[in-house]
Amino acid sequence: MKLIKNLLCAATFTLAITAAFVPEVSASGKAGDHRGSHLINSMAIPNDFYATNTTHKISVHVQGTPLRELKINVPKGVRINQGITVRNQSGENPSVTVAMNEQTATIAFSEPIEPETKLSILMNGVNTVGYNESWQYQVYAQKVGFTEVIPLGIAHIQTYR
């Protein structure tokens, strides 16, 4: 039993040291900074581990080709109880249809979202199960003229005790 504890401690320490030296890469969200749509940032509001009915926010910068749809894989243990809203950088809500299927949220836009638009995806009334303080949402885009979904990245949402 002691050997297993020592191995777990060593593995945890090794992962922590490795993570400290891996650089974080993110786009600035400035025009022309990236050729394709990408994630800008993500956060929890409020950013408190013990809060209930929080909002998880993911920001997307649309670039290149207009955007038809977003798909978000919601992590296990996360429930979105009050729906998903979308806003652009002007504070307007584009017309969308939101569908939840198992752990996937699909956001379909009535009109394609043009390049150089910044979208805020607000998942409202989020409740989490367990003791995880970090949640990772896989985000995909369906672009006009494309048949396949394109991965935009992983939105990492961290809460603090």
Backbone as a ProteinNet text record, in pm:
[ID]
protein_1_A
[PRIMARY]
MKLIKNLLCAATFTLAITAAFVPEVSASGKAGDHRGSHLINSMAIPNDFYATNTTHKISVHVQGTPLRELKINVPKGVRINQGITVRNQSGENPSVTVAMNEQTATIAFSEPIEPETKLSILMNGVNTVGYNESWQYQVYAQKVGFTEVIPLGIAHIQTYR
[TERTIARY]
82.3	0	86.8	195.2	284.4	353.9	388.2	452.1	360	232.1	134.9	123.2	117.8	109.8	232.9	351.3	475.5	476.6	429	424.1	326.5	209.8	113.2	168.5	236.6	296.5	402.4	485.6	590.2	529.7	426.4	361.5	296.5	229.8	165.5	269.2	378.7	485.9	545.3	567.4	623.1	530.2	400.1	303.3	296.8	303	297.9	419.9	536.7	659.5	654.2	608.8	598.5	502.5	387.9	288.1	340.9	426.4	481.3	571.7	631.4	724.1	665.6	539.2	474.1	410.5	449.8	394.1	247.7	170.8	31.4	26.8	-45.6	-56.2	-198.9	-213	-345.8	-334.1	-440.4	-444	-488.9	-451.3	-482.1	-624	-690	-823.5	-820.9	-702.7	-689.9	-709.4	-765.3	-786.1	-653.7	-656.2	-538.4	-437.2	-463.2	-368.6	-371.9	-477.7	-496.1	-576.7	-553.2	-623.6	-757.5	-778.2	-903.2	-967.9	-1091.5	-1162.3	-1090.3	-1094.8	-1023.7	-1086.3	-1049.3	-1094.8	-1009.8	-1075	-1001.7	-975.6	-1082.5	-1067.1	-1187.9	-1180.3	-1290.8	-1281.6	-1398	-1398.5	-1529.1	-1526.5	-1647	-1685.4	-1815.5	-1865.7	-1975.9	-1961.2	-1839.8	-1738.8	-1616.6	-1506.5	-1479.6	-1584.4	-1577.8	-1621.5	-1536.7	-1563.1	-1696	-1731.6	-1850.8	-1979.8	-1968.4	-2086.8	-2174.7	-2304	-2397.7	-2459.6	-2513.5	-2575.6	-2483.1	-2360.4	-2264.1	-2284.5	-2210.8	-2209	-2069.6	-2061.2	-1934.1	-1935	-1832.5	-1825.9	-1708.3	-1735.7	-1632.6	-1641.1	-1528.7	-1525.2	-1458.3	-1522.3	-1475.3	-1455.8	-1342.5	-1316.5	-1334.9	-1435.5	-1464.6	-1372.4	-1296.3	-1207.5	-1207.3	-1164.8	-1155.9	-1289.9	-1358.4	-1486.5	-1600.1	-1717.7	-1831	-1865.8	-1918.8	-1950.8	-2099.6	-2132.1	-2271.3	-2318.2	-2225.1	-2264.8	-2144.8	-2171.5	-2070.9	-2118.6	-2026.1	-2055.2	-1960.8	-2018.1	-1938.8	-1962.7	-1854.1	-1863.6	-1855.7	-1963.1	-1972.9	-1912.3	-1819.8	-1755.8	-1855.9	-1825.7	-1908.3	-1902.9	-2015.8	-2023.1	-2068.6	-2087.9	-2134.6	-2277.7	-2365.1	-2504	-2531.6	-2592.6	-2632.3	-2782.9	-2826.2	-2966.7	-3049.3	-2984.9	-3060.9	-3030.6	-2986.4	-2970.4	-2841.1	-2829	-2710.4	-2754.3	-2685.5	-2709.1	-2581.2	-2597.3	-2484	-2493.1	-2378.8	-2370.1	-2251	-2262.3	-2146.5	-2078.5	-1970.4	-1893.5	-1972.7	-2083.2	-2169	-2276.1	-2279	-2379.4	-2510	-2515.7	-2637.7	-2641.2	-2763.3	-2782.6	-2820.8	-2729.4	-2768.4	-2876.1	-2957	-3062.6	-2999.3	-3025.6	-2966.3	-3071.1	-3039.1	-3113	-3013.2	-3046.2	-2956.8	-3020.4	-2941.5	-2988.3	-2885.6	-2934.8	-2847.8	-2876.5	-2771.3	-2783.2	-2675.5	-2717.7	-2621.9	-2530.2	-2401.6	-2305.8	-2257.6	-2335.8	-2298.1	-2402.9	-2355.5	-2441.7	-2414.4	-2519.9	-2507.4	-2576.9	-2500.8	-2552.5	-2553.4	-2673.1	-2688.9	-2732.7	-2664.3	-2694	-2790.9	-2895.6	-2993.3	-2927	-2838	-2758.1	-2612.3	-2529.4	-2387.4	-2323.4	-2233.3	-2160.5	-2037.3	-2028.2	-1922.2	-1787.3	-1678.3	-1543.9	-1527.9	-1436.8	-1405.9	-1514.3	-1598.7	-1698.4	-1645.8	-1664	-1628.4	-1757.7	-1768.3	-1887.1	-1856.4	-1950.8	-1945.3	-2053.9	-2013.6	-2106.9	-2123.6	-2244.7	-2271.7	-2357.8	-2298	-2370	-2418.1	-2548.4	-2607.5	-2659.2	-2651	-2701.2	-2620.3	-2487.8	-2400.9	-2384	-2406.9	-2379	-2286.1	-2193	-2095.6	-2108.5	-2068.8	-2074.9	-1931.8	-1909.9	-1777.9	-1689.2	-1561.1	-1465.4	-1367.9	-1406.3	-1319.3	-1323.3	-1207.9	-1199.3	-1166.3	-1152.2	-1109.2	-1194.1	-1249.5	-1337.7	-1287.3	-1290.9	-1242.3	-1353.4	-1387.5	-1490.7	-1422	-1447.7	-1397.5	-1493.9	-1438.9	-1521.5	-1489.3	-1595.8	-1583	-1667.5	-1624.7	-1698.3	-1741.3	-1858.2	-1906.3	-1906.5	-1819.5	-1804	-1887.7	-1925.9	-1999.8	-1911.4	-1967.7	-1894.2	-1812.6	-1807.5	-1732.7	-1831.5	-1793.6	-1879.4	-1839.1	-1715.5	-1665.7	-1659.3	-1671.7	-1652	-1501.7	-1466.3	-1326.2	-1303.3	-1205.6	-1179.8	-1120.9	-1178.8	-1126.8	-1033	-1047.2	-960.3	-1037.8	-969.8	-1028.4	-1036.7	-1157.5	-1179.4	-1162.1	-1065.4	-1033.1	-1093.6	-1182.3	-1246	-1202.4	-1137.8	-1079.7	-1158.8	-1194.3	-1256.1	-1163	-1181.1	-1090.6	-1167.5	-1106.2	-1166.5	-1141.9
-118.9	0	125.5	121.5	236.5	258.7	149.5	160.6	230	195.4	257.4	406.7	442.7	584.1	659.5	598.6	663.6	680.4	579.1	589.4	698.1	704.9	809	948.6	964	1093.8	1131.9	1036.1	1062.8	1099.1	1027.7	1055.9	1194.3	1228	1358.8	1470.4	1452	1551.9	1568.2	1458.6	1463.9	1537.8	1509.3	1579.1	1728.2	1762.5	1903.3	1978.9	1918.7	1982.4	1995	1891	1894.5	2004.3	2015.1	2116.1	2257.7	2274.6	2407.3	2457.8	2366.6	2406.8	2401.5	2362.9	2360	2496.1	2566.1	2699	2692.3	2792.5	2802.4	2880.7	2829.2	2895.2	2944.3	3070.3	3123.8	3233.9	3254.9	3361.9	3489.4	3602.6	3730.7	3776.8	3723.3	3768.7	3893.2	3934	4051.6	4011.1	4101.8	4075.8	4040.3	3937.1	3896.2	3816.8	3793.1	3721	3571.4	3523.2	3380.8	3365.8	3261.6	3244.4	3173.9	3102.3	3029.9	3066.3	3027.7	3052	2981.7	3041.6	2984.4	3032	2964.6	3002	3119.3	3214.1	3328	3303.5	3273.8	3248.2	3172.9	3135.4	3066.6	3096.3	3095.3	3125.7	3081.2	3073.2	3047.9	3177.8	3205.9	3326.3	3284.7	3297.5	3333.6	3219.5	3252.7	3157.5	3088.8	3040.4	2981.7	2835.3	2746	2602.6	2567	2635.5	2599.6	2663.9	2753.7	2822.8	2726.1	2745	2667	2759.3	2699.3	2775.6	2883.7	2845.3	2938.3	2946.1	3034.9	3045.1	3007.9	2914.6	2883	2952.9	3035.3	3118.3	3074.9	3057.8	3027.4	3134.7	3197.7	3300.4	3245.5	3271.2	3221.7	3340.9	3343.5	3446.3	3380.1	3425	3369.3	3438.1	3360.2	3412.3	3316.6	3366.5	3282.8	3270.2	3159.8	3127.5	3148.5	3195.7	3213.1	3083.6	3100.5	2990.5	2958.5	2830.3	2783.9	2728.2	2661.4	2584.6	2563.2	2553.7	2514.7	2389.6	2299.2	2182.3	2187.1	2165.1	2167.9	2037.7	1963.7	1842.9	1885.2	1862.7	1900.4	1787.7	1820.4	1715.4	1639.7	1513.7	1434.8	1501	1503.5	1566.8	1711.7	1765.3	1903.2	1899.4	1975.5	1989.9	2136.5	2161.8	2297.9	2305	2370	2368.3	2484.6	2594.5	2712.6	2753.4	2659.6	2683.8	2752.8	2776.1	2837.7	2961	3071.7	3193.2	3231.5	3305.6	3347.9	3498.9	3566.6	3711.3	3739.1	3844.8	3888.3	4003.6	4057.1	4161.9	4290.6	4308.8	4426.7	4404.8	4285.8	4254.9	4203.2	4187.2	4137.1	3984.4	3930.5	3786.3	3739.8	3674.1	3621.6	3515	3497.7	3397.5	3258.3	3176	3042.4	2938.9	2815	2700.4	2616.8	2588.1	2510.4	2375.4	2269.7	2133.7	2063.7	1993.7	1912.3	1766	1688.2	1545.6	1477	1405.5	1343.1	1451.7	1448.2	1546.4	1639.8	1658.9	1748.5	1857.4	1982.2	2096.6	2139.5	2153.2	2199.6	2334.3	2434	2569.9	2597.9	2602.6	2628.8	2774.1	2845.3	2986.3	2998.5	3081.5	3102.6	3164.6	3259.7	3322.7	3294.9	3262.6	3237.7	3357.2	3326.5	3429.7	3467.7	3594.2	3643.4	3650.9	3640.9	3655.6	3789.5	3792.1	3905.3	3930.4	3829.7	3836.8	3759.8	3816.7	3747.7	3707.7	3580.1	3526.2	3485.9	3510.1	3459.5	3354.6	3232.6	3122.9	3114.3	3139.1	3140.9	3020.6	2927.1	2809.6	2844.5	2862.2	2918.2	2809.4	2838.5	2744.6	2616.5	2629.3	2510.8	2460.5	2332.6	2264.4	2148.1	2125.5	2018.1	1915.3	1794.8	1682.5	1645.3	1612.5	1566.4	1680	1650.1	1743.7	1797.6	1796.7	1848.3	2000.4	2064.7	2210	2258.4	2166.7	2201.2	2124.2	2196.7	2135.3	2167.3	2067.4	2086.9	2056.3	2158.4	2148.5	2141.8	2037.5	2030.5	2109.5	2200.9	2288.8	2264.8	2249.3	2223.4	2323.5	2354	2446.6	2376.9	2414	2373.6	2501.2	2506.8	2626.8	2615.1	2727.5	2731.4	2669.8	2574.4	2510.8	2389.7	2358.2	2242.5	2132	2007.1	1895.8	1839.6	1858.9	1805.7	1916	1875.6	1971.8	1991.5	2111.3	2147.6	2170.2	2102.9	2127.8	2267.4	2342	2473.8	2467.5	2364.1	2348.9	2305.9	2314.7	2276.6	2400.9	2431.2	2542.7	2488.8	2541.6	2496.6	2596.1	2546.1	2631.4	2584.8	2675.7	2647.1	2721.5	2653.1	2718.2	2704	2790.2	2792.3	2782.7	2718.5	2702.3	2823.8
0	0	0	81	88.9	-45.2	-114.4	-245.2	-344.5	-341.5	-433.2	-403.4	-274.4	-237.8	-286	-267.8	-312.5	-464.2	-538.2	-684.2	-728.4	-663.5	-696.7	-667.6	-556.3	-523.2	-625.7	-663.3	-761.7	-897.1	-937.9	-1066.5	-1064.2	-954.5	-942.5	-946.2	-874.5	-873.5	-1013.2	-1083.5	-1218.8	-1313.7	-1306.1	-1390.9	-1359	-1232.2	-1192.7	-1244.3	-1232.3	-1281.8	-1433.4	-1502.6	-1648.7	-1692.2	-1628.1	-1664.2	-1641.6	-1543.3	-1514.9	-1626.8	-1703.1	-1807.9	-1948.1	-1961.1	-2092.7	-2115.6	-2222.6	-2244.7	-2286.1	-2243.8	-2284.7	-2414.6	-2511.7	-2641.3	-2657.5	-2693.3	-2720.6	-2824	-2898.2	-2996.4	-2927.2	-2983.6	-2920.5	-2946.7	-3049.9	-3085.3	-3171.6	-3216.9	-3303.1	-3448.5	-3527.6	-3670.3	-3737.3	-3820.1	-3894.4	-3814.7	-3685.5	-3601	-3628	-3686.6	-3710.4	-3838.2	-3914	-4041.7	-4029.2	-3922.6	-3903.8	-3771.8	-3757.1	-3631.8	-3518	-3400.5	-3286	-3155.5	-3048.2	-2914.6	-2865.6	-2800.1	-2743.6	-2595.5	-2520.4	-2377	-2324.3	-2198.5	-2131.5	-1982.6	-1915.7	-1772.6	-1708.2	-1576.8	-1497.2	-1427.6	-1423.1	-1357.7	-1260	-1129.1	-1058.3	-1065.1	-1036.3	-1048.5	-913.8	-851.9	-718.7	-726.5	-678.6	-682.9	-616.1	-510.3	-433.6	-486.6	-583.2	-636	-715.3	-705.6	-785.9	-890.3	-995.2	-1103.3	-1159.7	-1186.9	-1245.1	-1397	-1459.1	-1604.6	-1652.1	-1744.8	-1808.9	-1944.1	-1967.6	-2088.2	-2175.3	-2304.6	-2403.7	-2511.6	-2543.3	-2647.4	-2772.6	-2887.5	-3017.8	-3110.5	-3178.8	-3280.3	-3417.1	-3492.7	-3624.1	-3724.5	-3796.4	-3900	-4017.6	-4133.4	-4252.1	-4321.3	-4298.2	-4361.7	-4262	-4307.6	-4215.9	-4140.9	-4022.1	-3931.2	-3937.2	-3952.7	-3956	-3823.2	-3753	-3635.1	-3544.3	-3414.7	-3316.4	-3245.4	-3217.1	-3134.6	-3015.5	-2897.3	-2774.7	-2700.3	-2676.6	-2595.7	-2448.8	-2376.8	-2235.9	-2152.5	-2062	-1982	-1894.7	-1870.2	-1777.9	-1640.7	-1573.6	-1442.7	-1449.2	-1570.8	-1587.4	-1639	-1574	-1618.1	-1647.9	-1763.1	-1800.4	-1780.4	-1673.6	-1634	-1686.5	-1728	-1769.2	-1912.9	-1993.7	-2135.8	-2176.1	-2304.7	-2364	-2441.7	-2418.2	-2496.1	-2568.1	-2677	-2758.4	-2776.9	-2762.5	-2785.9	-2876.5	-2957.8	-3034.7	-2960.8	-3019.8	-2951	-2931.2	-3002.9	-2985.5	-2879	-2820	-2719	-2776.2	-2909.1	-2973.4	-2966.4	-2966.6	-2964.8	-3104.9	-3176.7	-3308.1	-3292.2	-3393.8	-3390.5	-3398.8	-3296.4	-3288.5	-3249.5	-3282.1	-3231.3	-3153	-3027	-2941.5	-2914.5	-2933.2	-2904.8	-2816.7	-2714.7	-2628.8	-2656.4	-2682.1	-2707.9	-2625.4	-2520.7	-2429.5	-2373.3	-2406	-2356.4	-2467	-2572.3	-2681.8	-2699.3	-2699.8	-2728.8	-2871.7	-2951.6	-3089.1	-3099.7	-3147.4	-3163.9	-3313.1	-3372.2	-3515.9	-3533.9	-3621.8	-3647.5	-3764	-3749	-3855.9	-3978.2	-3955.2	-4060.6	-4028.6	-4129.4	-4100.5	-4029.7	-3938	-3864.6	-3946.9	-3980.2	-4068.8	-3997.4	-4075.7	-4017.9	-3945.5	-3852.5	-3764.4	-3661.1	-3638.3	-3532.1	-3411.7	-3294.6	-3170.3	-3101.2	-3069.3	-3004.8	-2861.6	-2772.9	-2636	-2622.5	-2589.8	-2566	-2414.7	-2366.6	-2223.2	-2185.9	-2113.9	-2064.9	-1924.6	-1910.2	-1788.5	-1694.7	-1565.1	-1465.6	-1460.7	-1470.6	-1469.8	-1327.1	-1310.3	-1184.3	-1215.2	-1125.8	-1146.4	-1036.1	-1070.4	-978.2	-940.8	-815.8	-773.9	-728.1	-724.2	-667.4	-770.3	-897	-1001.3	-1000.1	-1009.9	-1014.5	-1155.3	-1248.2	-1382.2	-1482.9	-1580.6	-1678.3	-1818.5	-1906.2	-2042.6	-2142.4	-2220.7	-2322.7	-2460.1	-2536.5	-2673.8	-2761.7	-2844.8	-2927.2	-3074.3	-3155.2	-3298.6	-3375.9	-3499.6	-3585.4	-3713	-3760.4	-3893.6	-3975.9	-4075.5	-4157.9	-4284.5	-4339.9	-4466	-4574.9	-4651.8	-4760.4	-4719.1	-4591.2	-4542.4	-4504.3	-4526.2	-4486.4	-4350	-4310.8	-4183.5	-4078.3	-3952.5	-3844.2	-3823.8	-3783	-3763.5	-3614.8	-3555	-3412.7	-3392.1	-3297.7	-3263.5	-3144.2	-3064	-2948	-2825.6	-2713.4	-2584.8	-2497.7	-2454.2	-2362.1	-2220.6	-2150.7	-2015.4	-1916.4	-1832	-1732.3	-1594.5	-1522.7	-1391.6	-1284.7	-1177.9	-1063.2	-943.7	-846.2	-731.5	-601.4	-504.4	-371.3	-287.2
[MASK]
+++++++++++++++++++++++++++++++++++++++++++++++++++++++++++++++++++++++++++++++++++++++++++++++++++++++++++++++++++++++++++++++++++++++++++++++++++++++++++++++++

